[in-house]
């Protein structure tokens, strides 16, 4: 996986708001949070990992600590159809140049929609208990289901 | 480009029309509103100005007052100058969003035409809705007549939008006695009025795409308190901005406003504290009582209800070395307590040197008339307290209610 996309560099290093605690005279007026410390002209044309987010953007925070079920991704079966990327409500499917790279576990809440919309047989994404190791999950992947003749 | 009104030097406006003209002259970007008696004409007139090309802005019809204030919050966060109007039950429905607006530091202007709260259902004026908003973190200005409703609405934008304030502002006037009573009003011409209010300066506006921003974030026990402290300080400190804006209005129009309006207090022995349209009646009654019976009565009228003018109330008491008794008139059912004005003015009086006798009256609920004879009776009763050196009646009484005399608590004398 390329730089900064998941659990590396500055991603997922803290709980949001848990940085330096300041007094009433230093908090933002009206509880506003800026995604960037300075003006930004072309944010829409930059990939997330290329944007210089401020400390108050959730991009660099872990906001998924309460997840109980997680999707696990199986590269060997995936056809890179991008269905999961389209449907994920939390932009937690990481895909670049139309190639599926994996799950952003610092933001995924475990809703299971990606699994639901995966069209392959067997599915390339399956839900597992949060505590199960991903390698163990992949080792227990189900076989292809045969079509039942009518 | 919005069309302009040609206004006469003197117009004959009721309080609602005066407020709507002030909103038009301020060129509000978004009014999101839902009608309710007696404030309906403010937004109805505004809708007509907008439809006829007198405003470059949007009028948003919504399904409730909760939605009206929510629409105002959204439009203000987007970066527009925003206003609306309401009364009574509509105000009550807005309350949840009033706290959002002040916490988010959005300088929305809300013109409130004071009306009683149900039940029993009642469309007439009292201060129940104004009192309901007193902890909401808004600045609350109180107009006693149409001219003041006009002037204070213009001031409201200038005060709330000041970069050191950035808080929402209510402009109160009494239902029917002010809102539906046409009086002489001397307005500013459109250009003059707009120049006084000034251009709106957006802060952290969501329509600035070069600076993406989140409004209305959640904070728990580790952050909430600091934000509320900062907000409280801004409201307390807005006193200096209010004073400055009143001074600027005086320079422009000659009309003088103070956070506390005092009348004949210099040598007063007795003082009456009250709000709203009753202030002018009380002034008349006090003058008459002085002229006819030599009773030295003064009137203290908070022009600004929030931030509460603790400083100027004390000054008003200190400037009257002969002051012996103060009666605080609350036009809202206090629901099992002493009235708000009584509690707050008493707290201010307690740290003055002469600590006058403090008493409380509830009056005028649901539009009950409060006339000169009753005002003078109450003033004379205060004179009796002053002469006796203690409160000769119950500390809280109800004025103008039928049935056996009603009052609560007496002075403990040793």
Interface residues (C-beta under 8 A of the other chain):
Chain A: X17 X21 X22 X23 X24 X25 X27 X29 X30 X31 X32 X33 X34 X35 X36 X39 X40 X41 X43 X56
Chain B: X103 X104 X105 X106 X166 X203 X204 X209 X210 X211 X212 X213 X214 X215 X216 X217 X219 X222 X223 X225 X226 X227 X229 X230 X233 X234
